[in-house]
Amino acid sequence: MVYLPQNAVIAKEKLTQYLLVLLPKDDKSKFLAQAGYSLTSWQQLEQDIRTQVLSQPAEFLETTRYGDKYCIRAKIRGVNGIELSILTIWMVTNKTAKFVTLVPDKGAS
C-alpha cells in the first residue's frame, strides 16, 4: 500500500480560487458546502484533507509527463458533521506530492 506524505503540497489558490468558489462549469463549492465548507473556512478544508484523506491509501493511476498520478478515495467529515464521499487526485514528482483536485466520489458505496 502506498500512502502519500502528510506534508503534501495543497495550494491555497486551489481551494480559494477553484474548489470553494461558485463556478459555471464543474462547480465543487455547492458539494463542499453540504459539509459546511466555505471560502471563509478554507483552512479547515485543507486541514481535513491532510488528516482525513492523506491517512488513506493512494491508488496509482498512471505516469504522465507531469509525474505519477494517484487517487485517494475517502470520506471527509465536514465542520457540520456531514460526511461526503470524495475522490482526490494527486501528482507525485521527485518525492513531492501535490494536490490536483477533488470531486464527489460517484463510485462510493
C-alpha positions in Angstrom: 0.0 0.0 0.0 1.1 3.5 -0.8 0.5 6.5 1.4 1.2 10.0 0.3 3.1 12.3 2.7 1.1 14.4 5.2 3.1 17.4 4.1 1.9 17.2 0.5 1.6 20.5 -1.3 -2.0 21.8 -1.2 -2.0 25.2 -2.9 -4.2 27.8 -1.2 -5.3 29.0 -4.6 -6.6 25.5 -5.5 -9.0 25.8 -2.5 -9.8 29.6 -2.5 -10.0 30.2 -6.3 -11.3 26.9 -7.5 -12.9 24.4 -5.1 -14.7 26.8 -2.8 -15.8 29.3 -5.5 -19.1 29.0 -7.4 -18.1 28.1 -11.0 -20.4 28.0 -14.0 -18.9 24.6 -15.0 -17.7 21.7 -12.9 -18.6 23.6 -9.7 -17.5 21.8 -6.4 -18.4 24.6 -4.0 -22.1 23.5 -3.6 -21.0 19.9 -3.0 -18.5 21.0 -0.3 -21.0 23.5 1.2 -23.1 20.5 2.2 -20.4 19.6 4.8 -20.1 23.2 5.9 -17.0 24.2 3.9 -16.9 27.8 2.6 -14.4 30.3 1.3 -14.1 31.8 4.8 -13.1 28.4 6.2 -10.7 27.2 3.5 -8.0 26.4 6.1 -10.4 23.8 7.7 -10.8 22.1 4.3 -7.0 22.0 3.9 -6.6 20.5 7.4 -9.3 17.9 6.8 -7.8 16.9 3.5 -4.4 16.4 5.3 -5.9 14.4 8.3 -8.8 12.6 6.8 -7.7 12.0 3.2 -3.9 11.6 3.3 -4.4 9.0 6.1 -5.9 6.7 3.4 -4.0 4.6 0.9 -3.4 6.1 -2.5 -4.0 4.2 -5.7 -1.6 4.6 -8.6 -3.4 5.6 -11.8 -0.8 6.4 -14.5 2.6 8.0 -15.2 2.2 11.3 -17.1 4.7 13.9 -18.3 4.0 15.8 -15.1 4.7 12.9 -12.8 2.9 9.9 -11.3 -0.8 10.4 -10.9 -2.6 8.9 -7.8 -6.1 9.0 -6.5 -7.3 8.7 -2.9 -10.9 7.7 -2.2 -12.1 8.9 1.2 -14.9 10.1 3.3 -14.4 13.6 4.7 -16.4 14.7 7.7 -17.1 18.4 7.4 -17.4 21.2 10.0 -21.1 20.4 10.5 -20.6 16.7 10.9 -21.9 15.8 7.4 -19.8 13.2 5.7 -19.0 13.4 2.0 -17.5 10.7 -0.2 -14.8 12.2 -2.3 -12.1 11.2 -4.8 -8.9 13.3 -4.7 -6.3 13.4 -7.4 -2.6 13.9 -6.6 0.6 14.3 -8.7 3.9 12.9 -7.4 7.3 14.1 -8.7 10.7 13.6 -7.1 9.1 12.6 -3.8 6.9 15.7 -3.7 3.1 15.1 -3.7 0.8 17.8 -4.9 -2.9 18.1 -4.6 -4.6 18.4 -8.0 -8.4 18.3 -7.4 -11.3 16.8 -5.5 -14.6 15.5 -6.9 -17.6 13.8 -5.5 -17.0 10.0 -5.4 -19.8 8.7 -7.6 -18.5 5.1 -7.2 -18.6 5.1 -3.4 -20.8 2.6 -1.7 
